[in-house]
Amino acid sequence: MKITNVSADLYQIPVHRDMRDAIRHFNKMDVIFVRLETDEGIEGHGFTYSIIPHGAREICTMVQSSLRSLINGMNPLNNEQVWYEMWRRTDWVGRGGIAVLALAAVDIALWDIKSKAARMPLHRLLGAYRDKVPVYNTDGGWLNHSLDQLVEETREIVRAGFRGTKIKVGKPDPAEDYERLTAVRKILGPHRTLMVDANECFTQAEAIRRAAMWEEFNLFWFEEPLPAEDISGHAALKAHTSIPIALGESLFNRHQFKDYIACDGISIVQPDACRCGGITEWLKIAHMAACYNMQVSPHFVMELHLPLVASIPNGLFVEYIPSLDAVLRSPMILEDGYFSPSEEPGLGIPWDFEKLARYKVTP
Ligand SMILES: [Mg+2]
């Protein structure tokens, strides 16, 4: 099989609600959608995304101008060969950022082709460790939601049967975070899973202080407490708290995860296939984590990560934020707190191309 054409289009999808965390405000999601055509008629679809106003057009250009010329004519089933061609030939401007986001979108499309060619859904192609994956909900815990909203949404999350709840933290006044956590834990009761996410906003000293204030809440993890480049800070925090440290959405490759593991700065691994170099790299990160008896709970894009978590023995959760619902044929259905991967060949994401077309913008 040969790749005969590579294209990338940019879509700006409005967010379903006003969302803020400790460092960002989301008013749209830029989706860079990649199509790979082949000489055997199988078309692969991949994507990456940005939640900030800058850089999405440059990702599109990277696919269209550089990656396209590198991989045209290659066999899309040889994903390792294609991946390394893109990785090595862009190394001067790559290893992270825009170049790796572009590479990720192409790699994800390769796996769509591979699954369709094998006539197997992705999770079965990858070994299918489980048929359903527990889901935790982040969508009720945004930092801009008032305490009353947070309480109401947590009640709704419990009613809906989600397997966990994550709230954003990072209010300037620590007492306010404490008050919100107290209210949420009271609704959840002692046994339901609760996590917090600081989106990199703290200093090491402040993270240690806040973690000590939160020991009583039996938190399942403390996510992105510090800026991603501060590995030693994460290690110091981890040594000071019983709360597991989770991160990975801001890391771009397996080497960065390796450094975190080697420095004992991480407890739960959260790679995002759209950001960490695609499915090829995501799988390597997940299997490396298994060597250290660590679990994997990927960041965001539940539609893509569902079959990946279903395929590995150390998979933990997928994260519920329904940001792609506006461009899907149907929303994902929660059953008893779990999602089940599609049994259709391919990635199993039910794209609605008519709906998607409404949001197309000129790169
Ligand atoms: Mg996060």
Boltz pocket constraint, residues with backbone or C-beta under 6 A from the ligand:
constraints:
  - pocket:
      binder: B
      contacts: [[A, 197], [A, 199], [A, 223], [A, 224], [A, 249], [A, 299]]
      max_distance: 6.0
